[in-house]
Amino acid sequence: MTKTKTTLLILAVTLALILAQLLFCVKNLSAGPLEQLTGMNREMVMDKIAAQVVAALPDDIHMRLLAIGPVEGDEDGAFVRTLTAQIKEKTKYRLIERQDLDKLLTEQGVQLSPLTDDVKAVEPGKIKGVEGLVMARITSASHSFFNASAQVFVKMDNVETGDIVFARNFSAHQTSPVMR
């Protein structure tokens, strides 16, 4: 192959990659912040942030059963699944799944209504032994063809007292292994 043909081939491939990136960005304008990240970079960014959250969870408190509440901006639940897996694997905390939490909150609402016996109703804040509630909001996420980054605000509340146990911003950046 001549030098000119090789140069034209490289230019064509580069233009195709740029066009693919532009089309991807236009397609994802309506997606939630985390959904704008894609593929391996998205997973690596989520893993990094989840690892930071796990490292920040306090060990010196009496709470042991946590519920992971809603995460704003995580429409497909991928960050919740990543965070749940890392908390289960790397800490002594026990977790209640989000679906179960929704059912328990609905049941608690029914039990607190005037239709139930006050003696048998649960106390507010006493949900199946849950002591802490972890909530989060994905505050930003960005990507380019080879890079991804995100910032997530995470807060853990004591469900019995309503006190904030901790609240922090976590962020991560990932460059595609192809570019290293």
C-alpha positions in Angstrom: 0.0 0.0 0.0 1.4 3.4 -0.8 1.9 6.1 1.7 -1.0 8.2 0.3 -3.4 5.3 0.6 -2.3 4.5 4.1 -2.8 8.2 5.1 -6.2 8.3 3.5 -7.2 5.1 5.3 -6.1 6.5 8.6 -8.0 9.7 7.9 -11.2 7.8 7.0 -11.0 5.7 10.2 -10.5 8.8 12.3 -13.4 10.6 10.6 -15.6 7.5 11.1 -14.7 7.5 14.9 -15.5 11.2 15.2 -18.8 10.8 13.4 -19.8 7.8 15.6 -19.0 9.9 18.7 -21.1 12.8 17.5 -24.1 10.5 16.6 -23.7 8.9 20.1 -23.8 12.3 21.8 -26.9 13.4 20.0 -28.6 10.1 20.8 -27.8 10.4 24.5 -28.9 14.1 25.0 -32.1 12.9 26.7 -30.5 10.2 28.8 -29.9 10.5 32.5 -26.4 11.6 33.6 -25.1 8.1 34.2 -26.7 6.7 31.1 -24.7 9.1 29.0 -21.6 7.1 30.0 -21.1 3.9 28.1 -19.4 0.6 28.0 -16.3 -0.4 29.9 -15.5 3.2 30.9 -18.9 3.5 32.6 -18.5 0.3 34.6 -15.0 1.4 35.7 -16.2 4.8 36.8 -19.1 3.2 38.7 -16.7 0.7 40.3 -14.3 3.5 41.4 -17.0 5.6 42.9 -18.6 2.6 44.7 -15.2 1.6 46.1 -14.8 5.2 47.4 -18.2 5.1 49.0 -17.5 1.7 50.7 -14.2 3.0 52.0 -16.0 6.0 53.5 -18.7 4.0 55.3 -18.1 4.5 59.0 -17.0 1.4 61.0 -17.4 3.1 64.4 -21.2 3.2 64.5 -23.7 0.7 65.8 -25.6 0.4 62.5 -25.4 -2.9 60.7 -28.5 -3.2 58.5 -28.6 -0.7 55.6 -31.1 0.0 52.9 -29.9 1.6 49.7 -32.5 4.1 48.6 -33.1 5.7 45.4 -30.2 7.1 43.3 -31.3 10.1 41.3 -29.9 9.9 37.7 -29.4 6.1 37.8 -32.4 5.2 35.7 -31.3 1.7 34.9 -30.1 0.9 38.5 -26.5 0.0 37.4 -24.9 2.2 40.1 -27.2 0.8 42.8 -26.3 -2.8 41.7 -22.5 -1.9 41.7 -22.7 -0.2 45.1 -24.8 -3.0 46.6 -22.4 -5.7 45.4 -19.3 -3.8 46.8 -21.0 -3.2 50.2 -21.9 -6.9 50.5 -18.5 -8.0 49.4 -16.2 -5.6 51.3 -18.1 -4.6 54.5 -19.8 -6.1 57.5 -23.0 -4.3 56.7 -26.1 -6.3 55.8 -28.4 -4.9 53.1 -32.0 -4.9 52.3 -32.8 -4.7 48.6 -34.5 -1.7 47.1 -37.6 -3.7 45.9 -38.0 -5.0 49.5 -37.7 -1.5 50.9 -40.4 -0.2 48.7 -42.7 -3.0 49.8 -41.9 -2.4 53.5 -42.5 1.4 53.1 -45.9 0.7 51.6 -46.7 -1.8 54.3 -45.6 0.7 57.0 -47.8 3.4 55.4 -50.8 1.0 55.6 -50.0 0.1 59.2 -49.8 3.8 60.2 -53.2 4.6 58.7 -56.3 4.8 60.9 -57.4 1.4 59.6 -55.0 -0.7 61.7 -54.7 -1.4 65.4 -52.2 1.0 67.1 -50.9 -1.8 69.3 -49.8 -4.0 66.3 -48.6 -1.2 64.0 -44.8 -0.6 63.6 -43.2 2.5 64.9 -42.1 5.1 62.2 -38.4 4.5 61.5 -38.5 0.9 62.5 -38.5 -0.9 59.2 -37.5 -4.5 59.5 -34.5 -3.5 61.6 -33.1 -1.1 59.0 -30.8 1.3 60.8 -29.3 3.3 58.0 -30.5 4.5 54.6 -28.0 5.3 51.9 -29.2 7.7 49.2 -27.4 9.2 46.3 -27.6 11.7 43.4 -25.5 11.6 40.3 -24.6 15.2 40.1 -22.6 15.1 36.8 -21.4 12.7 34.2 -19.4 13.3 31.1 -17.7 11.3 28.4 -15.8 11.6 25.2 -14.9 8.7 23.0 -12.1 7.5 25.2 -12.8 9.1 28.6 -15.6 9.1 31.2 -16.1 10.8 34.5 -18.8 11.2 37.0 -19.6 12.8 40.4 -22.0 11.3 42.9 -23.3 12.8 46.1 -23.9 10.1 48.7 -25.6 10.5 52.1 -26.3 8.0 54.8 -29.0 8.8 57.4 -29.8 7.1 60.7 -33.5 6.1 60.0 -34.4 6.1 63.7 -33.1 9.5 64.6 -33.1 11.2 61.2 -29.5 12.3 61.8 -27.1 12.4 58.8 -24.3 9.9 59.5 -22.2 11.2 56.6 -22.6 13.1 53.3 -19.9 13.5 50.7 -19.2 14.0 47.0 -17.3 11.2 45.2 -15.9 11.4 41.8 -13.9 9.3 39.4 -12.4 9.6 35.9 -11.5 6.7 33.6 -9.5 6.7 30.4 -10.1 3.9 28.0 -7.4 1.2 28.1 -7.0 1.7 24.4 -5.6 5.2 25.0 -3.0 4.2 27.6 
